[in-house]
Amino acid sequence: MDVVLDVGAQLGESPVWSAEEGVLYWVDINGRAVHASDPATGADRAWHLEGRPSAVARSADPSRLLVAVENELVWLDLESGEPTPWLVLEEPQPGVRLNDGRCDPAGRLWIGGMYDPTSAQRFDAFLHRVEPDGGFATVRSEVGCANGLAFSPDGNVMYWADTLHQTVWAYDYDVATGQQRNERVFIDFTTLPGRPDGACVDESGCYWIACVGGSALLRVTPTGEVDRIVDVPVLRPTMPAFGGPDLDTLFITSIAARDPEADGPGPHGAVLAFDPGVKGLPEPAFAG
């Protein structure tokens, strides 16, 4: 497993590959920065924000990204670095912020929140579905820490996790309407390493999820069977994303060491990459 970028991110998250630019967008939530990293050259550009960015989505306009910051969505102009507020999803409340997000195949953004710190074990956050025109629906309340959002290759299955519940759920999904139904447990994490964090899906429909606190990455078949457990040289991997020219590289973000002696030598907070032996899918852009 290679270290693509070792910048010591405080809380690396939300890697998204841009095939057009050949760069990996990702965020350092507590570092309050959006990054664009070029794995071919090692170059990295960062945009610093006042709030904590937690998730990014590409848009039809290559000069801007849609970024979740605290309790709202903003447009980030990549040339000027200026954020423009767009959509407030939640009224501010202490400890609650947006967290994991992903676009469905039709270009809607699904995004959920969390109560920070998770050690408080509070379920005060929500899960939202955002339409391209800015309309949105809050589809779930009493969320502890939203994670694991992903869609099957044909878009007919949606995955979503709550880290505090140690559960990943699957739903039948209607891409035309954005409706999900038939909730069922997809992965029970109670006997697996760590807890469920960010995820993605490969071209064969298998679900890859980071085991935060467990130094591992799982590959799970569409039937819910753990196919592979991949060791990761950091204690807290946060989210995988396929990228590279052929979408055959799996990038992984991670969290900085909290206790250097207990967490080990690292490279905690780095962006990692390896060849998983399977290709991924192009990441849909937000259609708004």
TIDO-807902 format. One line per field, with one value per residue: residue in three letters; residue number from 1; x, y, z of N, C-alpha, C in turn. Coordinates in steps of 0.1 Angstrom, whole numbers. Layout:
code <- ALA; ...
pos <- NUM; ...
n_u <- X; ...
n_v <- Y; ...
n_w <- Z; ...
ca_u <- X; ...
ca_v <- Y; ...
ca_w <- Z; ...
c_u <- X; ...
c_v <- Y; ...
c_w <- Z; ...
//
This chain:
code <- MET; ASP; VAL; VAL; LEU; ASP; VAL; GLY; ALA; GLN; LEU; GLY; GLU; SER; PRO; VAL; TRP; SER; ALA; GLU; GLU; GLY; VAL; LEU; TYR; TRP; VAL; ASP; ILE; ASN; GLY; ARG; ALA; VAL; HIS; ALA; SER; ASP; PRO; ALA; THR; GLY; ALA; ASP; ARG; ALA; TRP; HIS; LEU; GLU; GLY; ARG; PRO; SER; ALA; VAL; ALA; ARG; SER; ALA; ASP; PRO; SER; ARG; LEU; LEU; VAL; ALA; VAL; GLU; ASN; GLU; LEU; VAL; TRP; LEU; ASP; LEU; GLU; SER; GLY; GLU; PRO; THR; PRO; TRP; LEU; VAL; LEU; GLU; GLU; PRO; GLN; PRO; GLY; VAL; ARG; LEU; ASN; ASP; GLY; ARG; CYS; ASP; PRO; ALA; GLY; ARG; LEU; TRP; ILE; GLY; GLY; MET; TYR; ASP; PRO; THR; SER; ALA; GLN; ARG; PHE; ASP; ALA; PHE; LEU; HIS; ARG; VAL; GLU; PRO; ASP; GLY; GLY; PHE; ALA; THR; VAL; ARG; SER; GLU; VAL; GLY; CYS; ALA; ASN; GLY; LEU; ALA; PHE; SER; PRO; ASP; GLY; ASN; VAL; MET; TYR; TRP; ALA; ASP; THR; LEU; HIS; GLN; THR; VAL; TRP; ALA; TYR; ASP; TYR; ASP; VAL; ALA; THR; GLY; GLN; GLN; ARG; ASN; GLU; ARG; VAL; PHE; ILE; ASP; PHE; THR; THR; LEU; PRO; GLY; ARG; PRO; ASP; GLY; ALA; CYS; VAL; ASP; GLU; SER; GLY; CYS; TYR; TRP; ILE; ALA; CYS; VAL; GLY; GLY; SER; ALA; LEU; LEU; ARG; VAL; THR; PRO; THR; GLY; GLU; VAL; ASP; ARG; ILE; VAL; ASP; VAL; PRO; VAL; LEU; ARG; PRO; THR; MET; PRO; ALA; PHE; GLY; GLY; PRO; ASP; LEU; ASP; THR; LEU; PHE; ILE; THR; SER; ILE; ALA; ALA; ARG; ASP; PRO; GLU; ALA; ASP; GLY; PRO; GLY; PRO; HIS; GLY; ALA; VAL; LEU; ALA; PHE; ASP; PRO; GLY; VAL; LYS; GLY; LEU; PRO; GLU; PRO; ALA; PHE; ALA; GLY
pos <- 1; 2; 3; 4; 5; 6; 7; 8; 9; 10; 11; 12; 13; 14; 15; 16; 17; 18; 19; 20; 21; 22; 23; 24; 25; 26; 27; 28; 29; 30; 31; 32; 33; 34; 35; 36; 37; 38; 39; 40; 41; 42; 43; 44; 45; 46; 47; 48; 49; 50; 51; 52; 53; 54; 55; 56; 57; 58; 59; 60; 61; 62; 63; 64; 65; 66; 67; 68; 69; 70; 71; 72; 73; 74; 75; 76; 77; 78; 79; 80; 81; 82; 83; 84; 85; 86; 87; 88; 89; 90; 91; 92; 93; 94; 95; 96; 97; 98; 99; 100; 101; 102; 103; 104; 105; 106; 107; 108; 109; 110; 111; 112; 113; 114; 115; 116; 117; 118; 119; 120; 121; 122; 123; 124; 125; 126; 127; 128; 129; 130; 131; 132; 133; 134; 135; 136; 137; 138; 139; 140; 141; 142; 143; 144; 145; 146; 147; 148; 149; 150; 151; 152; 153; 154; 155; 156; 157; 158; 159; 160; 161; 162; 163; 164; 165; 166; 167; 168; 169; 170; 171; 172; 173; 174; 175; 176; 177; 178; 179; 180; 181; 182; 183; 184; 185; 186; 187; 188; 189; 190; 191; 192; 193; 194; 195; 196; 197; 198; 199; 200; 201; 202; 203; 204; 205; 206; 207; 208; 209; 210; 211; 212; 213; 214; 215; 216; 217; 218; 219; 220; 221; 222; 223; 224; 225; 226; 227; 228; 229; 230; 231; 232; 233; 234; 235; 236; 237; 238; 239; 240; 241; 242; 243; 244; 245; 246; 247; 248; 249; 250; 251; 252; 253; 254; 255; 256; 257; 258; 259; 260; 261; 262; 263; 264; 265; 266; 267; 268; 269; 270; 271; 272; 273; 274; 275; 276; 277; 278; 279; 280; 281; 282; 283; 284; 285; 286; 287; 288
n_u <- 8; 6; 18; 2; -1; 12; 3; -4; -32; -58; -84; -91; -112; -139; -130; -129; -127; -116; -118; -115; -96; -76; -72; -75; -100; -105; -113; -101; -115; -114; -91; -102; -102; -103; -90; -71; -55; -28; -20; 0; 20; 24; 16; -3; -31; -47; -78; -88; -113; -137; -156; -161; -155; -171; -178; -176; -188; -185; -194; -214; -201; -168; -152; -160; -169; -194; -198; -202; -206; -204; -236; -247; -248; -224; -211; -179; -156; -131; -111; -110; -112; -132; -160; -195; -225; -252; -274; -291; -294; -300; -310; -287; -272; -258; -229; -237; -232; -229; -219; -211; -215; -229; -235; -263; -270; -285; -277; -286; -279; -271; -269; -257; -257; -239; -233; -209; -185; -184; -182; -200; -223; -248; -278; -286; -287; -294; -306; -304; -319; -310; -322; -314; -324; -323; -343; -351; -354; -358; -351; -346; -343; -328; -301; -269; -242; -238; -228; -211; -225; -235; -241; -254; -240; -261; -277; -299; -298; -293; -269; -263; -250; -249; -226; -226; -245; -233; -239; -247; -271; -292; -311; -339; -338; -351; -341; -353; -371; -358; -365; -363; -367; -378; -360; -331; -308; -275; -248; -236; -217; -207; -190; -169; -138; -131; -154; -181; -174; -168; -176; -176; -184; -175; -170; -181; -201; -195; -191; -171; -158; -145; -130; -131; -109; -102; -81; -85; -100; -130; -142; -173; -197; -226; -245; -240; -219; -187; -160; -133; -108; -88; -57; -48; -23; -29; -46; -72; -87; -108; -124; -128; -121; -124; -100; -76; -63; -75; -94; -86; -73; -74; -81; -75; -86; -76; -74; -56; -31; -43; -33; -1; 16; 0; -14; 6; 32; 21; 14; -5; -33; -26; -31; -38; -30; -38; -36; -65; -72; -95; -118; -133; -162; -172; -176; -207; -216; -230; -261; -271
n_v <- -12; 22; 54; 81; 108; 126; 145; 148; 150; 161; 151; 133; 128; 119; 112; 119; 111; 129; 123; 139; 158; 144; 143; 138; 148; 157; 160; 177; 176; 186; 202; 221; 223; 219; 196; 191; 165; 153; 123; 114; 132; 141; 165; 189; 209; 232; 245; 267; 270; 287; 272; 237; 215; 186; 168; 164; 171; 167; 190; 200; 221; 225; 243; 245; 231; 213; 216; 203; 221; 224; 230; 233; 236; 246; 264; 260; 280; 271; 286; 312; 305; 312; 306; 302; 305; 282; 263; 258; 231; 223; 237; 254; 236; 229; 208; 193; 184; 183; 153; 125; 122; 115; 114; 101; 80; 97; 122; 134; 146; 127; 132; 129; 136; 141; 138; 154; 151; 116; 99; 108; 95; 103; 109; 129; 139; 140; 125; 135; 141; 157; 175; 184; 209; 222; 217; 198; 168; 156; 126; 109; 109; 112; 103; 90; 89; 95; 75; 56; 58; 47; 34; 7; -7; -6; 12; 3; -4; 10; 19; 26; 37; 38; 48; 47; 28; 6; -6; -14; -6; -18; -8; -11; 9; 36; 51; 70; 84; 88; 75; 53; 20; -9; -16; -33; -51; -50; -53; -64; -50; -58; -80; -75; -58; -27; 1; 10; 32; 55; 45; 27; 14; -13; -22; -47; -47; -51; -40; -17; -8; 14; 5; 22; 28; 2; -5; -15; -25; -35; -57; -64; -87; -84; -99; -96; -109; -111; -106; -99; -89; -63; -53; -22; 3; 22; 33; 44; 44; 61; 65; 49; 53; 48; 54; 69; 66; 44; 37; 18; 20; 21; 46; 58; 77; 91; 94; 115; 105; 100; 92; 90; 70; 48; 45; 38; 39; 50; 57; 79; 100; 103; 101; 71; 44; 16; -13; -29; -50; -49; -29; 4; 25; 53; 84; 99; 132; 161; 171; 197
n_w <- 0; -9; 1; -9; -4; 22; 44; 69; 77; 98; 99; 75; 47; 25; -3; -38; -71; -100; -132; -155; -147; -135; -108; -72; -53; -19; 16; 46; 75; 102; 98; 82; 53; 18; -5; -35; -50; -69; -79; -96; -97; -71; -63; -45; -39; -18; -4; 20; 44; 65; 80; 88; 63; 51; 30; -5; -39; -73; -100; -129; -138; -142; -128; -102; -70; -52; -18; 14; 43; 77; 85; 60; 24; 1; -27; -41; -56; -76; -88; -76; -50; -34; -13; -19; -3; -5; 2; 31; 51; 77; 108; 128; 155; 186; 184; 163; 129; 93; 75; 59; 24; -9; -45; -62; -91; -107; -101; -78; -45; -17; 18; 51; 87; 118; 154; 170; 196; 186; 208; 226; 220; 209; 192; 173; 147; 111; 79; 46; 13; -15; -42; -77; -82; -58; -40; -11; 9; 42; 52; 73; 108; 141; 138; 144; 134; 103; 75; 49; 25; -7; -40; -60; -91; -111; -99; -85; -59; -27; -3; 31; 62; 98; 120; 148; 153; 144; 120; 86; 62; 35; 7; -16; -45; -63; -90; -107; -91; -67; -44; -16; -3; 15; 37; 49; 70; 59; 66; 97; 120; 144; 150; 135; 124; 139; 132; 110; 83; 57; 23; -9; -42; -63; -99; -101; -83; -57; -23; -8; 23; 48; 78; 105; 132; 131; 115; 89; 57; 42; 17; 5; -7; -30; -18; 9; 20; 36; 16; 14; 37; 41; 53; 66; 70; 90; 119; 118; 91; 68; 44; 12; -23; -58; -83; -106; -140; -151; -133; -115; -91; -56; -35; -2; 26; 58; 94; 117; 141; 174; 198; 198; 208; 214; 189; 171; 145; 121; 86; 98; 90; 64; 27; 12; -11; -32; -54; -60; -76; -90; -109; -104; -104; -124; -107; -100; -109; -92; -103; -103
ca_u <- 0; 15; 14; 0; 1; 14; 2; -9; -46; -64; -95; -92; -125; -147; -122; -137; -118; -120; -111; -111; -84; -66; -69; -84; -105; -108; -113; -96; -126; -109; -82; -110; -96; -106; -77; -70; -41; -24; -11; 10; 31; 24; 12; -15; -36; -57; -86; -91; -126; -140; -162; -156; -160; -172; -181; -176; -193; -182; -206; -213; -191; -155; -145; -166; -174; -204; -192; -210; -198; -212; -250; -252; -241; -218; -203; -165; -150; -118; -102; -108; -112; -143; -172; -208; -236; -263; -286; -291; -301; -304; -307; -275; -274; -244; -224; -242; -227; -230; -208; -209; -224; -226; -245; -269; -267; -293; -272; -290; -269; -276; -259; -262; -249; -234; -230; -194; -178; -192; -181; -212; -234; -260; -285; -293; -284; -304; -302; -312; -318; -310; -325; -306; -330; -322; -353; -346; -362; -351; -357; -343; -339; -322; -289; -258; -231; -241; -216; -213; -234; -231; -251; -250; -237; -273; -285; -311; -296; -287; -263; -262; -246; -248; -214; -229; -253; -224; -248; -249; -283; -294; -325; -343; -337; -357; -333; -361; -378; -350; -372; -357; -377; -374; -347; -327; -294; -266; -236; -236; -203; -204; -180; -159; -128; -135; -168; -183; -172; -171; -177; -178; -188; -167; -178; -188; -212; -191; -191; -159; -160; -134; -132; -124; -105; -99; -70; -89; -109; -137; -150; -185; -204; -239; -254; -237; -208; -174; -152; -119; -104; -75; -51; -44; -13; -33; -57; -85; -90; -121; -132; -122; -126; -117; -95; -66; -67; -84; -103; -82; -66; -83; -75; -81; -83; -74; -74; -43; -30; -48; -23; 10; 22; -10; -18; 16; 39; 14; 13; -19; -36; -22; -39; -31; -35; -33; -42; -73; -74; -108; -120; -144; -172; -171; -184; -216; -215; -242; -267; -276
ca_v <- 0; 33; 67; 91; 122; 125; 159; 148; 155; 159; 142; 131; 122; 122; 113; 118; 112; 136; 118; 150; 165; 134; 146; 133; 158; 152; 171; 176; 182; 195; 211; 231; 225; 210; 194; 184; 159; 147; 111; 112; 142; 144; 179; 191; 222; 232; 257; 268; 275; 291; 261; 224; 208; 172; 160; 172; 165; 174; 195; 201; 232; 220; 253; 246; 220; 215; 212; 204; 228; 225; 226; 238; 233; 258; 263; 265; 284; 266; 296; 322; 299; 318; 298; 309; 297; 279; 257; 254; 219; 221; 248; 251; 231; 225; 195; 186; 189; 173; 143; 117; 125; 109; 116; 89; 80; 107; 134; 139; 144; 122; 135; 128; 143; 134; 145; 154; 138; 104; 93; 112; 85; 111; 106; 142; 143; 137; 121; 143; 139; 170; 175; 193; 223; 228; 211; 186; 161; 150; 112; 101; 116; 104; 97; 92; 93; 90; 71; 44; 60; 42; 28; -4; -2; -3; 22; -2; -6; 21; 15; 36; 32; 47; 43; 44; 16; -5; -13; -9; -11; -18; -5; -10; 23; 40; 63; 80; 92; 90; 69; 41; 12; -23; -15; -45; -51; -55; -57; -62; -48; -61; -90; -71; -49; -13; 5; 13; 46; 57; 34; 29; 2; -16; -25; -60; -45; -53; -28; -15; 1; 16; 1; 32; 22; -13; -7; -25; -22; -47; -59; -72; -90; -78; -107; -93; -118; -104; -113; -97; -80; -57; -46; -8; 7; 33; 28; 50; 47; 67; 63; 45; 58; 43; 65; 66; 67; 32; 35; 5; 23; 24; 56; 58; 88; 86; 103; 116; 98; 107; 89; 84; 57; 37; 43; 33; 49; 56; 71; 84; 112; 103; 95; 59; 38; 3; -20; -39; -61; -48; -15; 10; 31; 68; 90; 108; 146; 167; 176; 210
ca_w <- 0; -11; 6; -20; 1; 37; 49; 83; 78; 111; 97; 61; 44; 12; -16; -50; -83; -112; -144; -164; -142; -130; -94; -62; -43; -6; 26; 60; 81; 113; 92; 75; 40; 6; -12; -48; -50; -82; -75; -106; -94; -57; -61; -37; -37; -7; -2; 34; 47; 79; 86; 86; 51; 54; 18; -18; -51; -85; -106; -143; -140; -137; -120; -89; -63; -41; -5; 27; 54; 89; 84; 47; 11; -5; -40; -39; -68; -76; -93; -66; -37; -27; -12; -20; 3; -14; 7; 45; 53; 91; 117; 137; 169; 192; 183; 151; 116; 82; 75; 47; 13; -22; -55; -69; -106; -114; -98; -65; -34; -4; 28; 65; 97; 130; 166; 173; 193; 186; 221; 234; 217; 207; 179; 170; 133; 101; 66; 36; -1; -22; -56; -84; -82; -45; -31; -4; 19; 53; 51; 85; 120; 151; 132; 153; 126; 89; 67; 41; 14; -20; -49; -68; -104; -118; -92; -79; -45; -20; 10; 41; 75; 110; 127; 162; 154; 139; 110; 72; 57; 21; 3; -30; -48; -76; -95; -113; -81; -55; -33; -11; 4; 18; 45; 56; 74; 49; 74; 111; 123; 158; 150; 125; 130; 139; 130; 96; 80; 43; 14; -24; -49; -75; -111; -100; -74; -43; -15; 0; 34; 57; 92; 113; 144; 130; 106; 78; 47; 38; 5; 8; -19; -30; -9; 23; 25; 36; 6; 17; 47; 37; 63; 63; 80; 99; 128; 114; 77; 68; 32; 0; -36; -69; -92; -115; -154; -155; -121; -109; -79; -45; -26; 12; 35; 72; 105; 124; 154; 186; 209; 190; 214; 212; 175; 163; 137; 110; 84; 101; 84; 50; 17; 8; -24; -36; -65; -54; -85; -96; -112; -98; -113; -124; -96; -106; -105; -88; -115; -102
c_u <- 9; 9; 14; 4; 2; 15; -3; -23; -51; -76; -98; -105; -129; -138; -131; -128; -124; -112; -107; -98; -73; -62; -79; -88; -108; -108; -106; -106; -121; -98; -88; -104; -102; -93; -80; -56; -39; -15; 0; 23; 34; 20; -1; -19; -47; -65; -91; -104; -127; -147; -156; -162; -160; -173; -180; -183; -189; -195; -204; -203; -178; -148; -151; -170; -185; -198; -201; -201; -207; -226; -256; -243; -236; -212; -189; -160; -135; -107; -99; -107; -123; -155; -185; -219; -247; -276; -283; -300; -307; -302; -295; -279; -261; -241; -227; -237; -230; -218; -207; -219; -219; -238; -250; -267; -275; -288; -278; -279; -276; -265; -265; -252; -244; -234; -216; -191; -188; -192; -193; -224; -247; -265; -293; -292; -295; -297; -311; -309; -320; -312; -316; -311; -329; -333; -347; -356; -353; -358; -354; -338; -332; -310; -278; -246; -233; -228; -221; -222; -228; -243; -245; -247; -249; -282; -297; -310; -288; -281; -262; -258; -247; -237; -218; -237; -245; -232; -247; -262; -283; -308; -327; -344; -343; -349; -341; -368; -369; -356; -365; -368; -371; -360; -344; -312; -285; -253; -238; -221; -198; -192; -168; -149; -133; -150; -169; -181; -176; -170; -178; -181; -179; -176; -185; -199; -208; -188; -179; -161; -148; -139; -125; -122; -101; -88; -73; -99; -116; -142; -161; -193; -219; -249; -250; -226; -195; -164; -137; -118; -90; -69; -46; -34; -16; -45; -71; -86; -105; -130; -124; -128; -118; -112; -84; -71; -77; -93; -99; -73; -76; -76; -82; -77; -82; -74; -60; -43; -35; -39; -12; 16; 12; -13; -7; 22; 32; 16; -2; -21; -32; -33; -32; -37; -30; -41; -51; -76; -88; -110; -132; -153; -169; -181; -194; -214; -229; -248; -273; -267
c_v <- 12; 46; 77; 105; 121; 140; 160; 154; 152; 149; 141; 124; 125; 123; 111; 120; 120; 131; 128; 157; 156; 138; 140; 145; 150; 163; 167; 183; 192; 205; 222; 234; 215; 209; 188; 179; 152; 135; 109; 120; 144; 158; 179; 206; 222; 246; 257; 275; 279; 279; 248; 217; 193; 163; 170; 164; 174; 180; 196; 212; 228; 230; 254; 233; 223; 209; 213; 210; 230; 221; 230; 233; 246; 255; 268; 267; 280; 276; 306; 317; 304; 308; 307; 300; 294; 273; 253; 242; 217; 234; 245; 246; 226; 211; 188; 193; 179; 165; 137; 121; 118; 112; 102; 90; 91; 121; 141; 137; 138; 126; 134; 134; 134; 143; 143; 159; 126; 97; 97; 103; 92; 109; 118; 147; 137; 131; 128; 138; 152; 169; 185; 207; 229; 224; 200; 180; 155; 136; 104; 111; 106; 96; 100; 97; 87; 87; 60; 46; 55; 36; 17; 1; 1; 7; 16; -5; 6; 15; 28; 31; 43; 41; 39; 31; 4; -13; -6; -15; -10; -15; -7; 5; 25; 53; 74; 89; 96; 84; 56; 34; -1; -23; -29; -44; -57; -60; -54; -61; -53; -71; -87; -60; -34; -10; 10; 28; 47; 45; 37; 15; 0; -20; -38; -59; -48; -40; -28; -5; 1; 12; 11; 26; 7; -16; -17; -18; -35; -46; -69; -75; -85; -87; -105; -102; -110; -112; -111; -87; -75; -49; -32; -3; 19; 28; 32; 54; 52; 65; 59; 52; 53; 55; 60; 66; 56; 29; 21; 7; 26; 34; 55; 70; 83; 97; 103; 108; 106; 104; 82; 71; 45; 34; 37; 43; 55; 49; 77; 98; 113; 98; 83; 54; 25; -3; -31; -51; -61; -33; -10; 16; 47; 74; 100; 122; 151; 174; 190; 221
c_w <- 0; -3; -5; -16; 17; 42; 63; 85; 92; 110; 82; 58; 29; 0; -28; -62; -94; -123; -153; -160; -138; -116; -85; -53; -30; 4; 39; 68; 92; 109; 84; 61; 30; -2; -26; -50; -64; -78; -84; -103; -79; -53; -54; -36; -26; -7; 12; 36; 62; 86; 83; 74; 54; 41; 6; -29; -63; -91; -122; -147; -134; -128; -106; -84; -54; -29; 6; 37; 66; 87; 70; 36; 5; -18; -38; -53; -68; -81; -82; -52; -28; -25; -13; -14; -6; -7; 22; 47; 67; 98; 126; 150; 174; 189; 170; 138; 105; 81; 61; 36; 0; -32; -60; -84; -113; -110; -86; -55; -22; 7; 42; 74; 108; 142; 169; 187; 193; 199; 230; 231; 216; 193; 175; 156; 124; 88; 56; 22; -8; -37; -64; -84; -68; -35; -24; 6; 30; 55; 64; 96; 130; 146; 142; 145; 112; 82; 57; 29; 1; -27; -57; -83; -113; -111; -85; -64; -39; -7; 19; 55; 86; 118; 141; 163; 149; 128; 96; 67; 41; 18; -12; -33; -62; -80; -101; -103; -69; -43; -29; -3; 7; 26; 51; 60; 64; 56; 88; 115; 137; 160; 140; 131; 129; 138; 116; 94; 65; 34; -1; -29; -61; -87; -110; -90; -59; -36; -7; 11; 43; 71; 101; 127; 143; 120; 94; 69; 43; 24; 7; -5; -19; -21; 6; 29; 25; 27; 9; 29; 44; 48; 58; 74; 88; 107; 123; 100; 77; 56; 20; -12; -47; -78; -101; -130; -157; -143; -115; -97; -68; -36; -12; 20; 49; 82; 112; 137; 166; 198; 201; 195; 211; 197; 167; 153; 125; 97; 86; 95; 69; 40; 12; -5; -26; -48; -59; -63; -92; -99; -105; -109; -113; -114; -103; -100; -100; -100; -114; -108
//
